[in-house]
Amino acid sequence: MQKHDLHKKHVNDDGANDLSNCVPACYSCNRQKWKFCFEDWYNESNKSYTEDRINKIHIC
């Protein structure tokens, strides 16, 4: 994996600028989320969505 493969993506764009509000995201996901609210972007209609992933994100 190269350094530019993962990006730090804010879960809440208006939230804290620290690890409590960040998840790693590939370039494609980072671009797709853009300025959308996390819940509007990552939900059951997102082809990458899984309950396991959302649970891991919400635990942090």
C-alpha positions as CSV (number, residue, x, y, z in Angstrom):
1,M,0.0,0.0,0.0
2,Q,1.3,3.4,-0.9
3,K,1.0,6.4,1.4
4,H,-1.6,8.1,-0.8
5,D,-3.9,5.1,-0.9
6,L,-5.8,6.0,2.3
7,H,-7.2,9.4,3.3
8,K,-8.3,10.7,6.6
9,K,-12.0,11.4,6.2
10,H,-14.1,13.4,8.7
11,V,-17.3,11.6,9.7
12,N,-18.9,14.9,10.5
13,D,-17.5,17.8,8.4
14,D,-18.4,20.3,11.1
15,G,-17.0,18.1,13.9
16,A,-13.6,17.9,15.6
17,N,-10.4,17.7,13.5
18,D,-9.0,14.8,15.5
19,L,-9.2,11.0,15.4
20,S,-12.5,10.9,17.2
21,N,-14.1,12.3,14.0
22,C,-12.1,10.4,11.4
23,V,-12.1,7.1,9.5
24,P,-9.6,5.9,6.9
25,A,-11.1,6.0,3.4
26,C,-9.8,5.0,0.0
27,Y,-9.5,7.8,-2.6
28,S,-12.7,6.7,-4.3
29,C,-14.8,6.7,-1.1
30,N,-13.2,10.0,0.0
31,R,-14.3,11.6,-3.3
32,Q,-17.8,10.1,-3.1
33,K,-18.5,11.3,0.4
34,W,-17.3,14.8,-0.4
35,K,-19.5,17.2,1.6
36,F,-22.4,14.9,2.3
37,C,-23.4,14.1,5.9
38,F,-21.9,10.7,6.8
39,E,-25.3,9.1,7.4
40,D,-26.6,10.4,4.0
41,W,-23.7,8.9,2.2
42,Y,-23.0,5.7,4.1
43,N,-26.2,3.8,4.5
44,E,-27.9,0.7,3.2
45,S,-28.1,2.2,-0.3
46,N,-24.3,2.5,-0.5
47,K,-22.8,-0.5,-2.3
48,S,-20.0,-0.7,0.3
49,Y,-22.2,-0.6,3.3
50,T,-22.1,-3.4,5.9
51,E,-23.5,-3.5,9.4
52,D,-20.0,-4.6,10.6
53,R,-18.4,-1.5,9.1
54,I,-20.9,0.9,10.5
55,N,-20.6,-0.7,13.9
56,K,-16.9,-0.3,13.9
57,I,-17.2,3.4,12.9
58,H,-19.7,4.2,15.6
59,I,-17.7,2.4,18.3
60,C,-14.8,4.9,17.8
